[in-house]
Amino acid sequence: LGGAAWVLAGEPGKRGETVLGAVYPNPATNALRIDVAVETSTDLRIAVYDLLGRLVAEVYRGPLTGARTFEIDTAGWAPGTYVVELQSTDGREATRVTIVR
């Protein structure tokens, strides 16, 4: 993959979900893909922010089980760097992506 990946794991010794994610391509032009896989059902939020912390897109919010790919149309976004944030009951992880023209 030509993008960033993250793992959020449950607390040691407890049965918890594992959230695996990948964001690609990076840099992106007209579309961005986010792959997410969860071991057990979990409440999940995926959001994209600009570098000033303003919400650009809330990609997903709700329960998720299994694997899913989210595709975001970035054609109308200004070129620059954005932060993709994944939040679950196990924590929060963020990665930067760049939009180019």
For each residue, the residues with C-beta under 8 A, 3 or more apart:
1: 5 22 24
2: 24 25 26
3: 22 23 24 25 26 97
4: 22 23 24 26 84 95 96 97
5: 1 20 21 22 23
6: 19 20 21 86 93 95
7: 18 19 20 21 93
8: 18 19 86 88 90 91 92 93
9: 16 18 90
10: 14 15 16 17 18 90
11: 14 16 90
12:
13:
14: 10 11
15: 10 40
16: 9 10 11 40 89 90
17: 10 38 39 40 41 42 88 89 90
18: 7 8 9 10 38 39 90
19: 6 7 8 36 37 38 42 44 86 88 90
20: 5 6 7 35 36 37 38
21: 5 6 7 34 35 36 37 86 93
22: 1 3 4 5 34 35
23: 3 4 5 26 32 33 34 35 84 95 97
24: 1 2 3 4 28 32 33 35
25: 2 3 28 32 33
26: 2 3 4 23 97 98
27: 97 98 99 100
28: 24 25 31 32 74 97 98 99 100
29: 74 99 100 101
30: 73 74 75
31: 28 71 72 73 74 75
32: 23 24 25 28 48 71 72 74 84 97 99
33: 23 24 25 69 70 71 72
34: 21 22 23 46 59 69 70 71 72 84 86
35: 20 21 22 23 24 67 68 69
36: 19 20 21 44 46 64 67 68 69 70 86
37: 19 20 21 66 67 68
38: 17 18 19 20 41 42 44 64 65 66 67 88
39: 17 18
40: 15 16 17 65
41: 17 38 63 64 65
42: 17 19 38 63 64 65 88 89 90
43: 62 63 64 88 89
44: 19 36 38 60 61 62 63 64 86 87 88
45: 58 60 61 85 86 87 88
46: 34 36 58 59 60 61 70 84 85 86 87
47: 55 57 58 59 84 85 87
48: 32 55 56 57 59 72 82 83 84 85
49: 53 54 55 56 82 83 85
50: 53 54 56 80 82 83
51: 80 81 82 83
52:
53: 49 50
54: 49 50
55: 47 48 49 58
56: 48 49 50 77 82
57: 47 48 72
58: 45 46 47 55 61
59: 34 46 47 48 70 72
60: 44 45 46 64 70
61: 44 45 46 58
62: 43 44
63: 41 42 43 44
64: 36 38 41 42 43 44 60 68
65: 38 40 41 42
66: 37 38
67: 35 36 37 38
68: 35 36 37 64
69: 33 34 35 36
70: 33 34 36 46 59 60
71: 31 32 33 34
72: 31 32 33 34 48 57 59
73: 30 31 76
74: 28 29 30 31 32 77 99
75: 30 31
76: 73
77: 56 74 80 82 99
78: 99
79: 99 100 101
80: 50 51 77 98 99
81: 51 96 97 98 99
82: 48 49 50 51 56 77 96 97 98 99
83: 48 49 50 51 94 95 96 97
84: 4 23 32 34 46 47 48 94 95 96 97
85: 45 46 47 48 49 92 93 94
86: 6 8 19 21 34 36 44 45 46 92 93 94
87: 44 45 46 47 91 92
88: 8 17 19 38 42 43 44 45 91 92
89: 16 17 42 43
90: 8 9 10 11 16 17 18 19 42
91: 8 87 88
92: 8 85 86 87 88
93: 6 7 8 21 85 86
94: 83 84 85 86
95: 4 6 23 83 84
96: 4 81 82 83 84
97: 3 4 23 26 27 28 32 81 82 83 84
98: 26 27 28 80 81 82
99: 27 28 29 32 74 77 78 79 80 81 82
100: 27 28 29 79
101: 29 79
